[in-house]
Amino acid sequence: MTRRTDALLDRFLAGLAALDPTAVWAHGSLAGGDYQEGRSDLDLVAVLAGPVTPRVVWALARLHARLRGEPLAPLLHCTYLTPGTAAGPERRHLTWAHGELFRRPVTPVTRRELHDFGRVLRGRAPRAVLPPVPDRELDDFVVRDQREFWRPHVDRAALWRQAVWVDLGLLTFARATAVLRDGRLISKREALDLLPGLGAPAEVVEDIARRRYDDRRAAPPEADWTERRAGLTRAYLAPAIDALVTAYR
């Protein structure tokens, strides 16, 4: 990490101390070694000692509001658990992300990340709080995510003119493949390296690498690249996801 990231985390942890968390963890790229300041999200999970009452929700909203002026604050996402609610992977927990509070589950992928390489920022380790994620549960989740979320969205052509959909669609597919084939979670950087061997279009893989990892940000290869990139990505992902889901049955 760098100074700006450390400064934001220090301010966040200092503000959260008033709620006496029993643990605060980092997962995703912040814990897995692929973190890039200003590009990567700061993915956190906090375990609060008591129930998430309206007063606690208000305190969390005020904490995140106070951090809004920080340069990296829009990238800081945190889900709030309690010891009594931590176990259920389907349960929705209060979460701050994208500038608002809402509820979402802590997925089996996140739970396995926390067990395998979660970074303890405060308090107890993930293994002391969260039950382990069986391999079958992880496999079921990544297949369901590909089948029920990503595959229907491949058919929505307009989405794939956005770079974020291209990047996450291909990288998530590669990461799902690694889980099912090798039984392990891989970083986005490793997923990018895996994509050529999975038959992903080379031009698109190179484009992702250039935008995510090359500070020179070379110009797109042609004027209609955005449209052609969308077509190449969709033409690859639709049969690739179908094959992955079929093979798992």
Residue pairs with C-beta under 8 A, 6 or more apart in sequence:
1 9
1 30
1 35
1 37
2 37
4 37
4 71
4 72
5 30
5 35
5 37
5 42
5 72
7 70
8 42
8 67
8 70
8 71
8 72
8 73
8 76
9 42
9 121
11 67
11 70
12 44
12 63
12 67
12 76
12 78
13 24
13 121
13 122
15 63
15 66
15 67
16 24
16 46
16 63
18 59
19 48
19 49
19 56
19 59
19 60
20 48
20 49
20 50
21 46
21 47
21 48
21 49
21 122
21 123
22 47
22 48
22 49
22 83
22 123
22 124
22 129
23 46
23 47
23 120
23 122
23 123
23 124
23 125
23 126
23 128
23 129
24 44
24 45
24 46
24 47
24 120
24 121
24 122
24 123
25 31
25 44
25 45
25 46
25 114
25 118
25 119
25 120
25 121
25 126
26 42
26 43
26 44
26 118
26 119
26 121
27 43
27 44
27 45
27 110
27 113
27 114
27 117
27 118
27 119
28 40
28 41
28 43
28 110
28 113
29 35
29 36
29 40
29 41
29 43
29 187
29 188
30 40
30 41
30 42
30 43
30 44
30 119
31 43
31 113
31 117
31 118
31 119
32 113
32 117
32 185
32 187
33 117
33 187
34 40
34 187
34 188
34 189
34 190
36 212
36 213
37 72
38 71
38 72
38 75
39 212
40 75
41 75
41 76
41 77
42 72
42 75
42 76
42 77
43 77
43 110
44 76
44 77
44 78
44 79
44 121
45 78
45 79
45 80
45 81
45 106
45 110
45 114
46 78
46 79
46 80
46 81
47 80
47 81
47 82
47 83
47 86
47 123
47 124
47 129
48 56
48 80
48 81
48 82
49 82
49 83
50 56
50 82
51 82
51 84
52 80
52 82
52 94
57 94
57 101
60 80
60 94
60 96
60 101
61 101
64 73
64 76
64 96
64 101
67 73
67 76
74 98
74 99
76 96
77 95
77 96
77 97
77 98
78 95
78 96
78 97
79 93
79 94
79 95
79 104
79 106
80 93
80 94
80 95
80 96
81 93
81 106
81 129
83 129
85 91
85 93
86 106
86 129
86 130
87 130
87 131
89 105
89 106
89 107
89 108
89 111
89 133
89 137
89 141
90 105
91 105
92 103
92 104
92 105
93 103
93 104
93 105
93 106
94 101
94 102
94 103
95 101
95 102
95 103
95 104
107 141
108 133
108 137
108 138
108 141
109 138
109 141
109 142
109 179
109 185
111 126
111 130
111 133
112 133
112 138
112 185
113 185
114 126
114 130
115 126
115 127
115 130
115 132
115 133
116 185
118 125
118 126
120 126
135 183
138 179
139 179
139 180
139 248
142 175
142 176
142 179
142 180
143 176
143 180
143 244
143 245
143 248
145 172
145 176
146 172
146 173
146 176
146 241
146 244
146 245
147 241
147 245
150 169
150 172
150 173
150 237
150 241
151 238
151 241
151 242
151 245
153 159
153 165
153 169
154 160
154 169
154 234
154 237
154 238
154 241
155 234
155 238
157 230
157 234
159 165
160 166
160 169
160 229
160 230
160 233
160 234
161 226
161 227
161 230
163 211
165 233
166 204
166 207
166 208
166 229
166 230
166 233
167 208
167 211
167 212
169 233
169 237
170 191
170 195
170 200
170 204
170 205
170 208
170 233
170 236
170 237
171 188
171 191
171 192
171 195
171 208
172 191
173 198
173 237
173 240
173 241
173 244
174 186
174 191
174 192
174 194
174 195
174 198
174 200
175 185
175 186
175 188
175 191
176 244
177 194
177 198
177 244
178 184
178 185
178 186
178 190
178 191
178 194
179 185
180 244
180 247
180 248
186 194
188 212
189 213
192 205
192 208
192 209
192 212
192 213
195 205
196 202
196 205
198 240
199 236
199 240
200 236
200 240
201 232
201 233
201 236
203 221
203 229
203 232
204 229
204 232
204 233
204 236
207 220
207 225
207 229
210 216
210 217
210 218
211 217
220 226
222 228
